[in-house]
């Protein structure tokens, strides 16, 4: 079983690297004109309810846009924006946004202690896994496994995403991993870890 997992991981890594090379960042910059109202001209969204795309792994952006196009992920704003995109548009946009520098955030001081506990250790009593197990100690994610960068992301967006996973409204996560984690989290834990991650860099 372990050999199989290693083989799959290698194939995934090679596939992700191949996908990254297929996008044209300059073309993506031009095509991003329709994205800037919500996500900002460089992928740093001005509204905290919309995610920062700057510095995100290209394969993760590709998956989300593809899921919006296919209806595997639904959002009243994003679904109609993604539907007309061609496969090359998706690759180019991913190449552009991933090449941008993400702006840093700050965590609310009163949320840091619980947020750090959840991020680094989880909650063993309720079975919540530590966030850093998949997203890494600094929140940079794992491109080979297509685990996204979450460090510096808007707390409001992260909080909504976790609650959507918890309710099942969002269900495009691999093997229902995020749904399983979020299902065991309280509102207070979600708010705290979202704040902590916003200030993580």
C-alpha positions in Angstrom: 0.0 0.0 0.0 2.8 2.4 0.9 4.6 1.8 -2.5 1.3 2.5 -4.2 0.9 5.8 -2.4 4.5 6.8 -3.2 3.9 6.0 -6.9 0.7 8.0 -7.0 2.5 10.9 -5.2 5.2 10.9 -7.8 2.8 10.8 -10.7 0.8 13.7 -9.1 3.9 15.8 -8.7 5.0 15.3 -12.3 1.4 16.0 -13.5 1.3 19.2 -11.4 4.6 20.4 -12.7 3.6 19.7 -16.2 0.3 21.7 -15.7 2.2 24.6 -14.3 4.4 24.9 -17.4 1.4 25.0 -19.7 0.1 28.4 -18.5 1.3 31.8 -19.8 1.5 34.4 -17.1 1.6 37.3 -19.5 -1.6 36.1 -21.2 -3.1 35.4 -17.8 -2.4 39.0 -16.8 -4.4 40.3 -19.8 -7.2 37.8 -19.2 -7.4 38.7 -15.5 -9.1 42.0 -16.3 -12.5 40.3 -15.5 -11.2 39.1 -12.2 -9.7 42.3 -10.7 -13.0 43.8 -9.5 -13.2 41.0 -6.8 -9.7 39.6 -6.6 -7.6 42.8 -7.2 -5.3 43.5 -10.1 -2.5 41.4 -8.5 -4.7 38.8 -6.9 -4.8 40.4 -3.5 -8.6 40.9 -3.0 -9.7 44.2 -1.4 -12.8 42.5 0.1 -11.9 40.0 2.9 -14.8 37.7 1.9 -13.2 37.0 -1.4 -9.9 35.0 -1.4 -6.5 36.2 -2.2 -5.2 34.3 -5.3 -1.7 35.9 -5.3 1.0 33.3 -4.6 -1.5 30.4 -4.6 -0.3 27.1 -6.2 -1.3 27.0 -9.9 -2.7 23.5 -9.7 -5.0 24.5 -6.9 -6.3 27.5 -8.9 -6.8 25.2 -11.9 -8.8 22.7 -9.8 -11.1 25.4 -8.3 -11.8 27.1 -11.7 -12.3 23.7 -13.3 -14.7 22.7 -10.5 -16.6 26.0 -10.8 -16.9 25.3 -14.6 -18.1 21.8 -14.1 -20.5 22.6 -11.2 -18.5 20.5 -8.7 -18.1 23.8 -6.7 -20.9 26.3 -6.7 -20.9 30.0 -6.1 -23.4 32.6 -7.4 -20.5 34.9 -8.4 -17.8 32.5 -9.5 -19.8 29.9 -11.4 -20.9 32.2 -14.2 -17.5 33.8 -14.4 -15.7 30.5 -14.8 -18.2 28.9 -17.2 -17.0 30.7 -20.4 -13.3 30.1 -19.6 -11.4 27.8 -22.0 -8.9 25.3 -20.6 -6.1 27.6 -21.8 -7.7 30.6 -20.0 -7.7 28.6 -16.8 -4.0 27.6 -17.2 -3.0 31.2 -18.0 -4.9 32.7 -15.1 -3.4 30.2 -12.7 0.1 31.0 -14.0 -0.5 34.7 -13.6 -2.0 34.7 -10.1 0.5 32.2 -8.8 3.4 34.4 -9.9 2.1 37.4 -7.9 3.2 38.3 -4.3 0.6 37.9 -1.7 0.1 40.7 0.8 0.5 39.9 4.5 -2.2 39.9 7.1 -2.4 40.4 10.8 -4.2 38.1 13.3 -6.5 39.5 16.0 -4.4 39.2 19.2 -7.2 37.7 21.3 -7.6 34.8 18.8 -3.9 33.8 18.5 -3.6 31.4 21.4 -6.6 29.2 20.4 -5.9 29.7 16.7 -2.3 28.5 17.1 -3.3 25.6 19.2 -5.8 24.4 16.5 -3.4 25.0 13.7 -0.4 23.2 15.3 -2.0 20.6 17.4 -5.7 20.4 16.5 -8.1 19.2 19.2 -7.4 15.6 20.3 -10.5 15.5 22.4 -12.9 16.0 19.5 -10.6 14.5 16.8 -9.8 17.7 14.9 -6.5 17.2 13.0 -3.8 19.9 13.1 -4.0 22.1 10.1 -0.2 22.1 9.7 -0.3 18.4 9.0 -1.5 19.2 5.4 -0.8 22.9 5.0 2.7 22.9 6.6 4.2 24.8 9.6 4.0 28.2 7.8 0.8 27.5 5.9 2.4 27.3 2.5 0.6 24.1 1.6 1.8 21.1 -0.4 1.7 21.6 -4.1 2.4 17.9 -4.9 -0.7 16.9 -2.9 -2.7 19.9 -4.1 -3.1 21.2 -0.6 -3.4 25.0 -1.0 -1.4 27.8 0.5 -3.5 29.3 3.3 -1.0 31.6 5.1 -2.0 35.2 4.8 -5.4 34.4 3.5 -8.3 36.7 4.6 -9.8 35.4 7.9 -13.4 36.1 6.8 -12.9 34.0 3.6 -11.3 31.2 5.6 -14.1 31.2 8.2 -16.7 31.0 5.5 -14.8 28.2 3.7 -14.6 26.1 6.9 -18.2 26.6 7.7 -19.2 25.7 4.1 -17.1 22.5 4.4 -18.7 21.8 7.8 -22.3 22.2 6.4 -21.5 20.3 3.2 -22.3 23.3 1.1 -18.8 23.0 -0.3 -17.8 19.4 -1.1 -15.1 19.5 -3.7 -12.3 18.5 -1.3 -10.3 15.4 -2.0 -11.7 12.4 -0.1 -13.8 14.7 2.0 -10.8 15.6 4.0 -11.8 19.2 4.8 -15.4 18.2 5.4 -14.3 15.7 8.0 -12.0 18.1 9.8 -14.5 21.0 9.8 -17.3 18.8 10.9 -15.7 18.5 14.3 -14.9 22.2 14.8 -16.8 24.7 16.8 -17.6 28.3 15.6 -15.0 29.6 18.1 -12.3 27.2 16.8 -13.1 28.2 13.2 -12.9 31.9 14.0 -9.7 31.6 15.9 -7.8 29.4 13.4 -8.9 31.7 10.6 -7.5 34.7 12.4 -4.3 32.9 13.2 -3.8 31.8 9.6 -4.5 35.4 8.4 -1.4 36.5 10.3 0.7 33.4 9.4 3.7 34.0 7.1 
